[in-house]
Amino acid sequence: MTDRRILAGTISLAAVGLLIGGAFAGLVSEALLDWSGAASAFNAYLFRIVRFTLWQAALSTLLSVVPAMLVARALARHPSFPGRGLMLRLFALPLALPAIVAALGILALLGRAGLFADPLGAMTGQRWQGIYGLSGILVAHVFFNLPLAARLFLHAIETVPNDQWRLAAQLGMGARASFRFIEWPVMRAALPGVAGLVFMLCVTSFTIVLTLGGGPRATTLEVAIYQSLRFDFDPARAVALTFLQVVLTALIVVLLIRLGTNMAGDANLPIAPRRPVLAGCLETLINGGILIIALLFVAGPLVATVIAGLRADLARLVADPAVHAATATSLLLASASAVLCVALSLSLVSARRTMELRRARTARPGLLERVLDTGAGFVLVIPPIVVGAGWFVLLRQTGLVFAVAPIMVVTVNAVMAMPFAIRAIRPAHDAASERHERLCAQLGISGLNRLRLVEWPSLRRPAATALAFAMALSLGDLGVIALFGSDSVQTLPYLLLARMGSYRTEDAAGIALFLGALCLLLMMTIDRTRSQS
C-alpha cells in the first residue's frame, strides 16, 4: 500500500505537470512557428502595459497596506469593544466575493448611474462619468486587499505575549511609546511579506482590470493576453505577453518566498487575547474614527451590491433559461473542480507523508518528496489566464477550443485551489498518521479501509473546508471561462460579464447578487466547519 500511495501522489503530480507543461508547450510551439511576430510584440506599447501593471500594483499596495496598519493597530488597542467580532467577519467577506461581483458593487456605488453619482457630479460641477480607469482599479484593489492586510497585521500584533502588554500597562506607556516598543517591531517584521503578497495579488488581477479598466490606457498584462486571443486573435503577441507575465510573476514569487510570505494567505480570524486596554479617551476617539471609515469603505460596495441586485427584476431572472443554464453549469463545474482539487491534494499529502515515514529521520528528503511537499505551491507562479492562454493556443488548430471548455475550467480551477486545500488537509492527515501509523501496520489496515476507518474521521472537516473553498473559488472565476466560454458553455460570471457588455446592468446586478450569495454561503460553511473542528 505504501507504493500505491506514492504512485497515486506521483500520478497526481504528473497531472498537474501536464496541465502546466501543456500550456507552455502551446506557447513555445506558437513562438517557434511565428517567432518574428512574437519578437515584434516587444514594442513601446508592450512596455507601457508592463509599466502600468507595476504602477497600479504599487499604488494599490501603498493604499492598502498603510491604512491597514492603522486599522489593525486600532483593533489591537481595543480588544473587546462591542461589534469587534462582527467587524472581523465583515473584513473576511471581500475574500469570499467573486471579483466581478465586487466590481459591480463599486460601480453601483460610484459608477455613472451609481448611488453617489449625483453628489459627486455636484462636487465636480459636471456630469459624473463613473469611476473607471486607474481610479476604479485602485478602489477595487483596496476594497479587496485592505481587509486582508489588516487581518494579517492584526495577527502579527496578537503574537505579542500578554506579559509585554501587562508590563506596558504597569509602566504607564502611552500610545506613542506602546507603538514604538511593542506594536511597530512586529508590524515591521510582517510588513515586507504583507506588502509583497498584496503586490502579487494586484499584479495578477484580471477581472478587476477587465471590468473597471475602461480602455487601452488602463490595461495590464493579463487583460492584454485575453484581448490578444479573444478580440485581436494575435497568438504571437499573446505568447510574448504570456512569457513576460510568467517571468514577472516568478520574480515576485521568488522575492515573496525569500521574505517568508505565506502565499496561501490565512482565512482564520484572530482571537483577541485577554489583556489590559491601554488606549486613552483621545486615542479611543481617533481609533473609533479609523474603524468607522474602514467599516464604511468595506461595507459600502457590499450594501450597494445588495441594493442594486434587489432593484433588478429578480422574478424574471429566476425564470430566465439562460440564468438556469449558467447556474447549473457553474454548480456542476465548481463541484467537479472541488472534488478533483481535494482528491489531488489528498494524494499529494499522503504520498509525501509516506515517503517521510520510509526514510530515516536523519536523512535528507529526496527530490520527489520535496516536489510533493512544495510542488503544488508553484502553480501560484502561473496565473489561470496564462494556463488558459497556453492551452487556447495549443488547441486552436484542432477546432476543439470551445468543446473542451468544461474540462479546462474544472482542471485549472482545481489546480489553482490546491495550495489552499493542501494547507487545510495536511495538518490533520499528518496528525492522524502520527497517531495510527504503527497500529495500521500491525493490523494490516490499508487502502480504502484505512481511509474510511482511520483517516476520514480526522479529515472530514478539513476536507469539507477545502471542498467548500475550492468550490467558491471556481464559482467566482472568470479567468479561464473568459477565454473558453461561448454561447453553449456559460457560467454565472461569464453571463454576468456578457450582460454588462450588452448594457443590461440591472440583469447583471441581479446575477451578481445571486452569485455573491452562493459564494458567501460556501464561505459560511467553511467558517462553521472550522469552528466545529
C-alpha positions in Angstrom: 0.0 0.0 0.0 2.9 2.3 0.6 3.9 2.0 -3.0 0.3 2.6 -4.1 0.2 5.9 -2.1 3.4 7.1 -3.6 2.2 6.1 -7.1 -1.1 7.9 -6.6 0.8 11.0 -5.5 3.2 10.8 -8.4 0.3 10.4 -10.8 -1.4 13.5 -9.3 1.9 15.5 -9.5 2.3 14.4 -13.2 -1.3 15.5 -13.9 -0.5 19.0 -12.5 2.7 19.0 -14.5 0.9 18.0 -17.7 -1.6 20.9 -17.2 1.2 23.5 -16.8 3.6 21.8 -19.2 0.9 21.6 -21.9 0.2 25.3 -21.6 3.9 26.1 -22.0 4.1 23.6 -24.9 1.4 25.6 -26.7 3.2 28.9 -26.1 6.6 27.6 -27.2 5.2 25.9 -30.3 3.5 29.2 -31.3 6.6 31.1 -30.6 8.6 28.8 -32.9 6.0 29.0 -35.7 5.9 32.7 -35.6 9.0 33.9 -33.7 9.2 37.1 -35.7 5.6 38.0 -34.7 6.3 37.2 -31.1 9.5 39.2 -31.1 7.8 42.2 -32.8 5.3 42.3 -29.9 8.1 43.7 -27.7 7.4 47.3 -28.6 6.7 50.6 -26.8 3.1 49.6 -26.2 4.0 46.4 -24.5 6.4 48.1 -22.2 3.8 50.7 -21.4 1.5 47.8 -20.4 4.2 46.5 -18.1 4.7 49.9 -16.6 1.0 50.3 -15.9 0.8 46.8 -14.4 3.6 47.5 -12.0 2.4 51.1 -11.3 -1.1 50.2 -10.4 0.1 47.3 -8.3 2.5 49.6 -6.4 -0.2 52.3 -5.8 -2.7 49.6 -4.8 -0.2 48.1 -2.3 0.5 51.5 -0.8 -3.1 52.5 -0.5 -4.0 49.1 1.0 -1.1 48.4 3.4 -0.7 51.8 5.1 -4.3 52.2 6.1 -4.4 48.5 7.1 -1.7 49.1 9.6 -3.8 51.9 11.2 -6.9 49.7 11.2 -5.0 46.7 12.7 -3.5 48.8 15.4 -6.9 50.3 16.3 -8.4 46.8 16.5 -5.5 45.6 18.6 -5.7 48.6 21.0 -9.4 47.8 21.7 -9.6 44.0 22.0 -13.2 43.8 23.4 -15.4 46.6 22.1 -19.0 45.7 21.0 -19.1 44.6 17.4 -15.4 43.8 17.1 -16.1 40.1 16.1 -18.7 41.2 13.6 -16.3 43.7 12.1 -13.7 41.0 11.7 -16.2 38.8 10.0 -17.1 41.6 7.7 -13.5 42.0 6.8 -13.5 38.4 5.7 -16.3 38.9 3.2 -14.3 40.5 0.4 -12.2 37.3 0.1 -15.5 35.3 -0.3 -16.8 37.6 -3.1 -16.0 36.9 -6.7 -14.1 39.9 -8.1 -16.7 40.6 -10.7 -19.4 40.9 -8.1 -17.3 43.3 -6.1 -16.5 45.4 -9.2 -20.2 45.6 -9.9 -20.8 46.7 -6.3 -18.3 49.5 -6.7 -19.9 50.6 -10.0 -23.3 50.5 -8.2 -21.8 52.9 -5.7 -19.5 55.1 -7.8 -20.5 54.4 -11.4 -22.1 56.7 -13.9 -25.5 55.7 -12.5 -24.3 54.8 -9.0 -25.8 55.8 -5.7 -23.2 58.6 -5.3 -23.3 59.8 -8.9 -25.4 62.9 -8.2 -23.4 64.1 -5.2 -20.1 63.5 -7.0 -21.5 65.4 -10.1 -22.5 68.3 -7.9 -19.0 68.4 -6.3 -17.2 68.3 -9.7 -19.6 70.7 -11.4 -20.3 68.3 -14.3 -22.0 65.0 -15.0 -20.2 62.2 -13.2 -18.7 59.8 -15.7 -18.1 56.9 -13.3 -15.0 55.6 -11.7 -13.2 53.8 -14.5 -9.5 53.6 -15.4 -6.8 53.7 -12.7 -9.1 55.2 -10.0 -11.6 52.4 -10.3 -8.9 49.7 -10.3 -7.3 51.3 -7.2 -10.6 51.5 -5.3 -11.4 47.8 -6.1 -8.0 46.6 -5.1 -8.1 48.5 -1.8 -11.5 47.1 -1.2 -10.2 43.5 -1.5 -6.7 43.9 0.0 -7.1 46.4 2.9 -9.2 43.9 5.0 -6.7 41.1 4.1 -3.7 43.2 5.1 -5.4 44.4 8.3 -6.1 40.9 9.4 -2.5 39.8 8.7 -1.1 42.8 10.6 -3.6 42.1 13.5 -2.5 38.5 13.6 1.1 39.7 13.9 0.2 42.1 16.8 -1.7 39.3 18.5 1.5 37.3 18.7 2.9 39.8 21.3 3.0 38.0 24.7 0.5 39.1 27.2 3.3 39.8 29.7 4.5 42.7 27.5 1.1 44.3 27.5 0.8 43.9 31.2 4.3 45.4 31.7 3.3 48.3 29.4 0.2 49.0 31.5 2.2 48.9 34.7 4.8 51.3 33.3 2.0 53.7 32.1 3.1 53.5 28.4 1.1 55.9 26.2 0.1 55.3 22.6 3.4 56.6 21.2 5.6 54.5 23.4 3.5 51.4 23.0 3.6 51.8 19.3 7.4 52.3 19.2 8.4 49.5 21.5 5.6 46.8 21.2 3.5 47.2 18.1 5.8 48.6 15.4 8.5 45.9 15.8 6.1 43.1 15.0 4.3 45.0 12.2 7.7 46.0 10.7 8.6 42.3 10.6 5.4 41.4 8.9 5.4 44.4 6.5 7.5 43.0 3.7 5.6 39.8 3.4 2.2 41.5 3.6 3.1 44.2 1.1 4.6 41.6 -1.2 1.5 39.4 -1.1 -0.8 42.4 -1.8 1.5 43.5 -4.7 1.4 39.9 -6.1 -2.4 39.9 -6.0 -2.6 43.2 -7.8 -0.1 42.2 -10.5 -2.1 39.1 -11.3 -5.5 40.9 -11.1 -7.6 40.1 -14.2 -11.3 40.6 -13.5 -11.0 43.9 -11.8 -8.9 45.4 -14.6 -11.1 43.9 -17.3 -14.2 45.3 -15.7 -13.0 48.7 -14.4 -10.0 49.4 -16.6 -12.0 51.3 -19.2 -9.7 51.1 -22.1 -6.1 50.6 -23.5 -4.7 53.2 -21.1 -5.6 51.1 -18.1 -4.6 47.6 -19.3 -2.4 45.0 -17.5 -0.6 42.1 -19.0 -3.3 39.6 -18.2 -6.1 41.7 -19.8 -3.8 42.2 -22.8 -3.4 38.4 -23.1 -7.2 38.0 -23.1 -7.7 40.8 -25.6 -5.0 39.4 -28.0 -6.7 36.0 -28.1 -10.4 36.8 -28.0 -10.6 40.1 -29.8 -7.5 40.6 -32.0 -6.7 36.9 -32.4 -3.0 37.5 -32.4 -1.5 34.4 -30.9 2.1 35.5 -31.4 1.5 38.7 -29.4 -0.3 36.7 -26.7 2.7 34.4 -26.4 5.0 37.4 -25.9 2.7 38.8 -23.3 2.4 35.5 -21.5 6.1 34.9 -21.3 6.6 38.3 -19.9 3.8 37.8 -17.4 5.3 34.4 -16.2 8.7 36.0 -15.8 7.3 38.9 -13.8 5.2 36.7 -11.6 8.1 34.2 -11.0 10.3 37.1 -9.9 7.7 38.4 -7.5 7.0 34.9 -6.0 10.7 34.2 -5.5 11.0 37.5 -3.7 8.0 36.7 -1.5 9.4 33.3 -0.6 12.7 34.9 0.4 10.6 37.3 2.6 8.9 34.4 4.2 5.5 35.3 2.9 2.7 32.7 3.3 1.4 32.6 -0.3 -1.8 30.8 0.6 -2.9 33.6 2.9 -4.9 32.9 6.0 -8.7 32.8 6.3 -8.6 32.4 10.1 -9.9 35.3 12.2 -7.6 36.2 15.0 -9.0 35.9 18.5 -8.4 38.8 20.8 -6.5 37.8 23.9 -7.3 38.9 27.4 -5.1 41.9 28.1 -5.3 45.4 29.6 -6.7 48.2 27.5 -4.1 50.9 27.1 -6.0 53.5 25.0 -7.0 56.8 26.5 -10.0 58.9 25.6 -8.4 60.9 22.7 -6.9 57.7 21.2 -10.2 56.0 21.5 -11.9 58.7 19.5 -9.2 58.6 16.8 -9.2 54.8 16.6 -13.0 54.8 16.5 -12.9 57.2 13.6 -10.4 55.0 11.8 -12.5 51.9 12.3 -15.7 53.6 11.2 -14.1 54.8 8.0 -12.7 51.3 7.2 -16.1 49.8 8.0 -17.9 52.1 5.7 -15.3 51.6 2.9 -15.7 47.8 3.1 -19.4 47.7 3.7 -20.3 50.3 1.0 -19.8 48.1 -2.1 -21.4 45.2 -0.3 -24.5 47.2 0.5 -24.6 48.7 -3.0 -24.4 45.2 -4.5 -27.5 44.1 -2.5 -29.4 47.3 -3.3 -28.6 47.1 -7.0 -29.5 43.4 -7.0 -32.8 43.9 -5.3 -33.7 46.6 -7.9 -33.4 44.1 -10.7 -36.4 42.1 -11.9 -35.4 39.1 -9.9 -38.6 37.2 -10.8 -37.8 37.4 -14.5 -34.2 36.4 -13.8 -35.3 33.4 -11.9 -37.4 32.3 -14.8 -34.7 33.1 -17.4 -33.5 29.9 -19.1 -30.0 31.4 -19.6 -29.7 32.0 -15.9 -30.9 28.4 -15.2 -28.3 27.0 -17.6 -25.5 29.2 -16.3 -26.3 28.3 -12.7 -26.4 24.6 -13.4 -23.1 24.9 -15.4 -21.5 26.8 -12.6 -22.5 24.4 -9.9 -21.6 21.4 -11.9 -18.2 22.7 -12.9 -17.5 24.1 -9.4 -18.4 20.8 -7.8 -16.3 18.7 -10.2 -13.4 21.2 -9.7 -13.7 21.0 -5.9 -13.8 17.2 -5.8 -10.8 17.0 -8.2 -8.9 19.5 -6.1 -9.4 17.6 -2.8 -8.5 14.2 -4.5 -5.3 15.6 -5.9 -4.4 17.4 -2.7 -5.1 14.3 -0.5 -3.0 12.1 -2.8 0.0 14.5 -2.7 -0.2 14.9 1.1 -0.5 11.1 1.6 2.4 10.4 -0.7 4.6 13.0 0.9 3.8 11.6 4.4 4.5 8.0 3.2 7.9 9.0 1.8 8.7 10.8 5.0 8.0 7.7 7.1 10.0 5.5 4.9 13.3 7.4 5.1 15.4 7.7 8.2 14.8 10.7 10.4 18.3 12.0 9.9 18.2 11.5 6.1 17.5 14.5 3.9 14.3 14.4 1.8 14.7 13.2 -1.7 13.8 15.2 -4.8 10.4 13.5 -5.2 9.5 14.1 -1.6 10.5 17.8 -1.9 8.4 18.2 -5.0 5.5 16.5 -3.4 5.9 18.9 -0.5 6.2 22.2 -2.4 5.2 21.4 -6.0 1.6 22.5 -5.7 2.7 25.9 -4.4 4.5 26.6 -7.6 1.2 26.8 -9.5 0.7 30.2 -7.9 3.5 31.4 -10.2 1.3 30.7 -13.2 -1.9 32.8 -13.2 -5.0 31.0 -14.6 -5.2 33.2 -17.6 -1.7 32.2 -18.6 -2.5 28.4 -18.4 -5.7 29.1 -20.3 -3.8 31.1 -22.9 -1.3 28.3 -23.5 -4.0 25.6 -24.0 -6.0 28.0 -26.1 -3.1 28.4 -28.5 -2.3 24.7 -28.4 -5.9 23.6 -29.2 -6.8 26.3 -31.7 -5.6 24.1 -34.6 -7.8 21.2 -33.6 -11.1 23.0 -33.6 -11.7 21.8 -30.0 -11.1 25.1 -28.2 -14.7 25.7 -27.1 -15.6 22.0 -26.9 -13.0 21.4 -24.1 -14.2 24.5 -22.1 -15.7 22.5 -19.2 -12.5 20.4 -18.9 -10.3 23.4 -18.9 -12.4 25.2 -16.3 -12.5 22.2 -14.0 -8.8 21.3 -14.2 -7.4 24.8 -14.0 -9.6 25.9 -11.1 -8.9 22.6 -9.2 -5.1 23.0 -9.6 -5.2 26.7 -8.6 -7.0 25.9 -5.4 -4.6 23.1 -4.4 -2.2 25.1 -2.3 -5.1 26.2 -0.1 -6.6 22.7 0.0 -3.3 21.2 1.0 -2.9 23.7 3.7 -6.2 22.7 5.2 -5.8 18.9 4.8 -2.1 18.3 5.6 -2.0 19.1 9.3 -5.0 16.8 10.1 -3.7 14.0 7.8 -0.2 14.1 9.3 -1.6 14.1 12.9 -3.8 11.1 12.2 -0.8 9.3 10.6 1.3 10.1 13.7 -1.3 8.6 16.0 -2.3 5.5 14.0 0.5 4.6 11.6 2.0 1.8 13.8 -1.4 0.4 14.7 -2.4 0.2 11.0 0.8 -1.6 10.1 0.3 -4.1 12.9 -3.4 -4.8 12.0 -2.7 -4.7 8.2 -5.3 -1.9 7.6 -4.7 -0.3 4.3 -6.3 1.1 1.2 -9.9 2.3 1.3 -10.4 0.6 4.7 -7.7 2.8 6.2 -9.1 5.9 4.6 -12.7 5.1 5.8 -12.0 3.8 9.3 -8.8 5.6 10.4 -8.1 8.8 8.4 -11.6 10.0 7.4 -12.8 10.9 10.9 -9.9 13.3 11.2 -10.0 14.5 7.6 -13.8 15.0 7.4 -13.9 18.7 8.5 -10.6 19.8 6.8 -11.7 18.1 3.6 -15.1 19.9 3.8 -13.3 23.2 4.3 -11.1 22.5 1.3 -14.0 21.4 -0.8 -16.1 24.5 0.0 -13.2 26.8 -0.6 -12.3 25.3 -3.9 -15.9 25.3 -5.0 -16.3 29.0 -4.0 -13.1 29.8 -5.9 -14.3 28.0 -9.0 -17.8 29.6 -8.8 -16.4 33.1 -9.0 -13.6 32.5 -11.5 -13.7 34.5 -14.7 -10.1 33.9 -15.9 -10.4 30.6 -17.8 -14.0 30.8 -18.8 -13.4 34.3 -20.3 -11.1 32.6 -22.9 -13.0 29.3 -23.4 -16.6 30.4 -22.8 -19.2 30.5 -25.5 -22.9 30.7 -26.0 -23.1 26.9 -25.3 -20.9 27.0 -22.2 -21.6 29.9 -19.8 -21.1 30.2 -16.1 -22.6 32.8 -13.9 -19.6 35.1 -14.0 -19.4 34.8 -17.8 -23.1 35.5 -18.1 -22.7 38.5 -15.8 -19.9 39.9 -17.9 -22.0 39.4 -21.1 -25.0 41.2 -19.6 -22.7 44.1 -18.5 -21.2 44.2 -22.1 -24.7 44.5 -23.6 -25.6 47.3 -21.1 -28.2 45.2 -19.3 -26.9 46.5 -16.0 -30.0 45.6 -13.9 -29.8 42.0 -15.1 -26.0 42.0 -14.2 -26.8 43.4 -10.8 -29.3 40.6 -10.1 -27.0 37.9 -11.3 -24.2 39.4 -9.1 -26.4 39.3 -6.1 -27.2 35.6 -6.7 -23.6 34.7 -7.4 -22.4 36.6 -4.3 -25.0 34.9 -2.1 -23.8 31.5 -3.4 -20.2 32.2 -2.6 -20.9 33.7 0.8 -23.0 30.6 1.7 -20.0 28.4 0.9 -17.6 30.6 2.9 -20.1 30.4 5.9 -19.9 26.7 5.5 -16.1 26.9 5.8 -16.3 29.1 8.9 -18.8 26.7 10.5 -16.7 23.6 9.8 -13.6 25.3 11.1 -15.3 26.5 14.3 -16.5 22.9 15.0 -13.1 21.4 14.5 
